[in-house]
Amino acid sequence: MAEPDCADDVRALMQGTAPHEGAVRSRSITRMAGGMEMVNLGLTEGQNHLTMDANGNPVSLFRDNKFYTTSDAGQTWTLVQTYSAETMEQTQQGLAQQAEKARNITCEYGLDLEGRKVNHYTVDYELHGTGMPMQGRYWVDAETGFAWKAVTISDPGGNETVIEQVSEPAPGESPPDPEG
């Protein structure tokens, strides 16, 4: 059983409520069974998120509870769906329930990640809404709480999928605003 503060930190990471200021750039590599691999880039600021392909071309955008896609690298955006405040609240509640039910939380402190002093956390949980078993691994800056790296592992029916995300602060950057 993890120390209470550690478990609280891990649950905050799972919900996206861990402390950090400003925009974050990320690079995610999804590795699927059979050797298939997909690379995505991201720029997140608060609840707004821009997804880009491996070359940095915009693909989709979630901003102000609206989901957009682009077929011209972000020159124009097509609104696909608007989510109600109730839907967004239900999503947050689902993430909170997922985090609250998390188990096997472990914490190691003061490790090295590419010259940075980090804390390493692991957690097992079931994906809200599907019940799929998942494992999360986080490498979090020991001083600031910034998550430099996260790995998510699932194994539906013997077809393991591993998503490795490496992040960095992106001060002054922001996902685009298609409406203004």
N, C-alpha and C positions, 0 to 999 in steps of 0.2 A: 504494500500500500504506500502510495506517495505521501510526502509531507503535505499538509493542507494547503500551504501557500503555493507549492509546486503544482498541485492539482488545479488550483484556481488559475494559475498562469496558463496551464495547458488548455483548460476549458475556454479561457479568453482567446487564445490563439485559434481554437477550433471555430469560434464564432466570429472571428474577424474584429474582435474588440480589444486586442492587445495594444498597448500604448506605442504609438509612433505618430510623428507629425509629418504632414505633407505627402507629396506624391511618391509612388514607388514604381520602379521599372522592374520587370521580371522576365525571365527566360524559362519556359517550361518545355521539358522533353518528356513525351509520353512514349513509353516502350511497352508494346503489346506482345502477347504470345506469338510465336512464329517469326520474331525478329522485326516486325513492323515498327517504325518509329515516326513520330510526328513532333515538330518543333513549332512552338508559338511564342510570341513576345507579347507582353502586356504593359499597360500603363494604368495604374489605379490611383485615384485620389478620392478619399472618402468612399462613397457608395458608387462612384462613377468609374467605369472600366472600359478601356479600349483594348481590343484583341487584334494582334497583327500576325501576319505570316512570318516565316523564318527570315524573310528579306526586309522586314519592317514595314510592309504594306498593310494599311488598315483593312480589316475584314469585318469586324462587328464592333458595336458600341452599346454599352448600357449606361444611360445617363438619365437622371431625374425620373426613375421608374419607367423608362421607355427603352425598348430594344430596337436597334437600327442595324441594317447591313449596308454594305457598299460594294459595288462591282467595278468601281473606278479608283481604287486606292484612296478613298476618302474625299474625293472631289465633291461627290454628292452622297447623300445618305437617304435610305428608304426606311421609314418607320414601319416596323413589323408588328410590334405589339406594345400596348401601354398597360402597365400593371397597376391595379388599384392599391390604395393605402392598406386596405384590408389584406390583400394578397401578400404585400411586402411584410406586413406584421406577422402573418401566418408563417412566412418563410423564416423570419427571425426567431419566432417561437420554435419552429422545427429545429433550427440550428442549436438553440438553447437546450432543447430536450435531448438532442443527439449528444451534446457536450456533457450534460448532466448524467447521462447513462454511460458515459465512457468508463472504461475499466483498464486495469493493468498499466496505470500511469507510472512511468519511471522517470527519474531525473538524475543527470550527471552534471556537475558544476565545474566550471573553470577549464574546459577543454579548448583545444586549438583548432580553428577552422581558417586555414590560409592566413595565418598571422593574427587572427582576431580571437579574443577570449570570448567563448560562448558557453552557454548551457545547452545540453542536449536532452530533449524530452521525447518519450515515445508514448503512444496511447493506442489502445484498441477500441473500436466503436462500431456501431451499425449505422449505415447510411440512412438518414431519416427518409421515410417514405418507401424505401425498398427493403430495408433490413439486411442489405448486403454487408458482410463483414469487411472491415477496413482496418488498416493500421496507418497511423500518422507518425512521422518523425520530424522533429524540428530542431534547428540549430539557431539559437537566439542569443543576440548580443548580451553579455553578462551585465553591462552597465546601462544600456538604453532600452533593452527589451525588443529591439528590432529583429525580425526573423530574416536572417540572411539566406537560409535554405530550409526547404520543406520537401519531404518525400511522402507520397501517399501510395499505399499498396492495396490492391484488391485482387481477389483470385476467384472470379465467378466461374464455377464449373471447371476448374483446372486451367483456366486461361488467364494467368497472372498479368495484371496491368500495373506498371509502376510509373508514377508521374513525379519527376524531379523538378522542383522550381527553385531557381536561384534569383535572389532579389537584391536591389540596391536602392538607396534613396535617390529621388529625382527632383531636387528642389527647383521650383519655378516652372515645372512642367504640369500640364493638365490635359486630360482627354478633351477632344474637340467638342464644341457645342453646335450641333446641326441647326439649332433654332436661333442662333444669334452669335 
